Amino acid sequence: MYKTKYFFSKKELEEMYVNQKLSLSQVAKKLNCSGTTIFRALEKFGIEKRPVDYRKILIDKEILEDLYWNKGMKPREIAEKFGIKNERTIRKKMEKYGLKRKTLSEAMTLKMKSEFSGDLAEKAYFLGLRTGDFHCKTKNLSPRFQTSTTHPAQVELLRNSFEKYGEICKYFYQSKLRKEPEWFIYIDLHPSFNFLLEKPEKIPDWIMENDEYFYNFFAAYMDCEGYWCIINNRKYGKDYDNFRFVFGIGSMDKDILWQIKEKLIVRGFFALLYLSREKGSFTSYGIYNKDFYQLIIYRKEHIKHLIQILLKYSKHPEKIQKMKFILENINLVSWNEIGIGWNKIRDNIKKEILK
């Protein structure tokens, strides 16, 4: 009896496949191996493979074309959907119908991608993200919206913003810049999102001229670059026990910050814009290649009003939590009253950061 590396004999294979007429997958299950192994073993032993009558597989051309091209399903997934054991059956059916197969680049873009809704308020928010931490480039014929982060809240920001448009992906990698592990997060989008490929150098006029669009853009930019803090004055050598609320955005986008400041002033806010660090300044992450600016709001009544506006648009869990806390405690007057709760929020955020 001739034995092979497959650990079963030709006679055993003939008995199950030829005499009992078991399918490849059934034989593979009995022999505890893959269907591909059985397929190759048939060739090795010279056992003639049974012909498959593909005409008996009742899948309409329109359905198969929709599943493969529009829904982005692989032949294997289509086979499983119809209870077919072998994906080669689907490929043969596609050949019979004359359906074109995907190129390698097209096959890399199988995930569901919905077209952009056309909502200008939503577009303004997406452009705010693009102006902030997120980047966009063409990847496998699709615009890929991406960033890296150590904060799980940033992952949720991407999910809250784009979940209905496709699959959010993430994986760990070792950052060369930060010398520590980070999440790389991204979504491959429909070509109707190509407007995100180029980072805005200034806020478009159609956004600046409409309050709803502006606050969507501003909230997204804040979700990326903004911060909320409560400063304990005693900590900085003051002789009284009180505190002040501060909202700020730090960025190298001077023109963007100037436009935001001017719009906020028109809407009744007192905002300051100043040069925080000059080009060439050293940081823990490297050297600034541009001047770094800060936009600041600190008047209590303006902080309250700004939060009431931005809570309608923000999608960043951490910033939403901080804004709600400030809004609920804005009338307190002592650090002893507010400090415990604020420090607890900060400590919980630090615990969630990827180490």
HELIX and SHEET records of a PDB file:
HELIX    1   1 LYS A   10  GLU A   14  1                                   5    
HELIX    2   2 GLU A   15  ASN A   19  3                                   5    
HELIX    3   3 LEU A   24  LEU A   31  1                                   8    
HELIX    4   4 GLY A   35  PHE A   45  1                                  11    
HELIX    5   5 TYR A   54  LYS A   56  5                                   3    
HELIX    6   6 LYS A   61  GLU A   65  1                                   5    
HELIX    7   7 ASP A   66  ASN A   70  3                                   5    
HELIX    8   8 PRO A   75  LYS A   81  1                                   7    
HELIX    9   9 GLU A   87  TYR A   97  1                                  11    
HELIX   10  10 LEU A  104  ALA A  107  1                                   4    
HELIX   11  11 LEU A  120  THR A  131  1                                  12    
HELIX   12  12 PRO A  152  PHE A  162  1                                  11    
HELIX   13  13 GLU A  163  TYR A  165  5                                   3    
HELIX   14  14 PRO A  191  LEU A  196  5                                   6    
HELIX   15  15 ASP A  205  MET A  208  1                                   4    
HELIX   16  16 ASP A  211  GLU A  225  1                                  15    
HELIX   17  17 ASN A  233  TYR A  236  5                                   4    
HELIX   18  18 LYS A  254  VAL A  266  1                                  13    
HELIX   19  19 LYS A  300  LEU A  310  1                                  11    
HELIX   20  20 PRO A  317  ASN A  329  1                                  13    
HELIX   21  21 TRP A  335  GLU A  352  1                                  18    
SHEET    1   A 4 HIS A 135  LYS A 139  0                                        
SHEET    2   A 4 SER A 142  THR A 149 -1                                        
SHEET    3   A 4 PRO A 181  ASP A 188 -1                                        
SHEET    4   A 4 CYS A 169  GLN A 174 -1                                        
SHEET    1   B 4 GLY A 226  ASN A 232  0                                        
SHEET    2   B 4 PHE A 243  SER A 251 -1                                        
SHEET    3   B 4 PHE A 292  ILE A 297 -1                                        
SHEET    4   B 4 LEU A 272  ARG A 277 -1                                        
SHEET    1   C 2 PHE A 282  THR A 283  0                                        
SHEET    2   C 2 GLY A 286  ILE A 287 -1                                        
END                                                                             
